[in-house]
């Protein structure tokens, strides 16, 4: 089974590409947005929108809070960006950006499945890579440092604990190549990514065990009877009972029959 990705954030120097910037959403949210030509402050960064491109999602637009409202600009309007401010040229003829989800609404603080580690994680912060005026979503920060940053406590805790925090509470990143977010759509549905449904039954059982009841029921319902049976066979009795109790009576009967047949075909220990 693959191990969790717990490596620290790479530095530009270590990659030999000084033009790359590694930026957190928590750094960028609320940063001033300036007009690239006049340098006038237009507002502050409210959000980013993203397309689900492979291998890493691509940022296609920025939402700017301007007074009491927000306006979505396509990424082509962005001229420069760093951890202190964003500059854009607010052209009127630019089409609205295409996107699959927004950072704040669909990703931040959501549960996700890290398939390479068969673990369920909570996304506390997002980690971008910015280069040559393009930005991709590289990692989710799922550790204690991300939690502290989400509640604006990291600086205070660092001040109190100093090097102790740096050595014991490292950033914990999950790469978006192996991360699948369980997000609820506006109509209330929760699409289960195919990569999750195709996991080995033992790994899927481990994931199901970590989910809260509502998501556990939804994921299990999304499985075919054959896949659900395989997950049940790989699960401990307590989880088996919970999963079967969540099923309507007709399906429960079907799964129990398939489990009995499948168990009788297993090789002896």
N, C-alpha and C positions, 0 to 999 in steps of 0.2 A: 504494500500500500504506500502511495506517495506521501512524503512528509510535507507538513505545512510550510509555506514560504515565510520564513521569519527573518530574512535578511534585511539589513538596514538599507535605507534609501541610498542609491549610488550617487556619487558626486560627479560633477562635470569633469573634474580633473581625472578621476579614475577611468572615465570612458574615453578620455582624450578628445572630447567634443565640448569645448568651452562655450559654444553658441547655444547649448541646451540649458534651459531653465527647468527646475523641478519645483512646482508650485502646489500648495494646498488650496482647496476651496475655501477653507477657513481664513487663509491669508487674503484671498481675493474678494470674498464677500464683504461688501461695505467699502471697498477701496474707491477713491475718487475716480470719476471718468471725466476726462478733459477733451475738449475739441482740439483735434490735432493741429489745426491751423491757428486758431486764436488763443489756445491754451486756457480758454474759459472752462470752468467746471460746469459740466452738464448735469451731473448727478452722481450716483454711486452704483457699483455693481450689485445687482440683486440675485442673478442666477445665470446659468449657462444652459444651453440646449445642445443635445448630442444625438448624432446618428450612430446606430449600432453596426458600425463597419468592423471588418476583421483585419488584423487580429486585435486591434484596440479601437474602441469607440472614438469618433472624431467630433470635436466641438464645432458646431455650425452656426452658433449665434450667441449673443450676450443680451441679457435682460438688464436694463438700466432703470433704476428708480429715479424719477425726475419729479420732484415735488411730491404730490399725493398720488401719482400714478406711475406705471412702469411701461417701458417701450422696448420691444424686441428688435435688435439690430442684427443683420446677417454678419457672419464673421468677416466678410470682405470689407466691412466698414472699419474693422479694427486695424490700426496702424502699428501700434507698439503695445507691449504689455510687460509688466514686471510685478514684483510683490508689493509695490507701493501705489501704483496707479495704472490706469488703462487709457490709451488715447485712441479716439476714433474720429472718422470723418463721416458725419451723419448725412450721407447722400439720400435724397428723396426718391430716386428712381431704382433703388436696389430692391429686388424681390424679397419677400419674407423667407427666412431660412426653413428648409425641410429638417425635421428632427423626429426622433422616436421617443425621447423622454427628456425631462429636465432634471438637473442635479438635485435641486432642493425638494421638488415635489415627489420624484420617483425613486431616488437613490439614497439620499441622506437619511440615516437612522432606520433604513429598511433591513430586513433579514435577507440573507443571500446564502446560497450553497456553494462552497468552495470544493468543486468536484475532485481536485487533485489531492485533497486532504480529507475527503468525506466528512466535512465539518460544516455546521451552520454558524454563520457569523453575523454580527450586527455592524453595519457601515456607519462609522462615526465621522469620517472625513474622507475626502476624495483627493487623489494625487495626480496632477497633470504633468505632462512633458510638453514644453513649449520650445519650438525652434523654427526659425525662418517664417515667423508669423503664422505658424500652424500649431494647433494644440490638440493633443489626444489625451484620453482618460486612461492612465496606465494602471493605477492601483487603487484599492480601497484600503483605508486605514481602519483596522478592526480591533486594535488593542487599547490598553488603558490610556496611552498617550493621546490617542484619537478621542477617547471619551472625555478626557480632561480638556482637550482643545475645543470640543463641541460645546462645552459649558463655560468656555473662557476661563478655565482654571489652570491651564498649563503653566503660564508665566508665574503665577503665585506659588504653585507647588514647586516649580524649579527654583524659585528664590529661596524657599524654605529648606528644600532638600538638596539642592545643588547637584553635585556629581553623583550622589547616591541615586537620584532619579534617572540620570542619564545612563548609569550602568545597569540598573535593575529593571527599569521600565522602558525598554526600547520600542521604537515604532514596530508595529506588526502589520505588514502589508500582504494583501491578497491580490494577485494579478488578475486583471480582467480577462485574460485569456482562459482562465479556469473558474471564473466567478459568474454565477447566474443569480440574478436578483429575483426575489419573489415579491413582486409588486402588484397591488390591487389596482385594476383599471377603473375608470370612472363609472362603468356599468356594474361594478362589484365583482367581476370575474378576476381570477388569479391565474394567468397563463403559466403553465409549467413548461419550461424549456425542454426541448427534445433531449438535450445532453443529460439532463437529470433523469428522465424516464429511461434512458439507455444505460444507466449505471448498472454495474454488477449487482445482483439481488442482495448480497451481503453488505455492499457499500450503501445501497439504497436503504436497507434496513437501519444502518447506523445513522443515516441522515434523518429518516422518519422519526427515529427515537428522540432526536434533538429538537424537533419542531413543536411549537405550541399546538394545542388540540385542533384549532380551526384549520391551520395550514396542513397539519398531519392528515386530517380527514380529506381535505381537498386534493392533496397529492395522491393519496391512496385511491381515491375515487377516479383519478385520471389514469390509473393503470388498467391494462387489460386484465381479465380474470387470470390468465396464465402468468403474467408478470406479478400480479398481486399475490398469487399462490406461492411463487418463488420467494418473494419477500417474506411472507409469513413463515415459510419453512426455515429461512435464515434468521428469524427473530426469536428472541427469548420468549417463554410462555406469557410473561406479563404483557409484553407488547402485542403478542398475538391476540390476547383477549381484548385489549383496548381497540385494536384495529377491527376485529370482527364485531365488537359491540357497536362500532360506528357505522356498520354496513346495514342496509335494509335487509329484512329477513330473507327474501329470495336470493340475494347475492351471498349472504352469509352461508346459506345452505350450499350454494354452488362452490364457494371457496373451501368450505369444510370437506366437501366430497373430493375436490381436487387435491387438497392437502393430504387426505388419507391415501389417495392413489399415489401421489408423489412420494410420500414418506415410505410407502411399501416398496417403492422402486429404488430407494437409496441403498447404497452398499452398506453392509454391517460395519460397525466401528471395530 
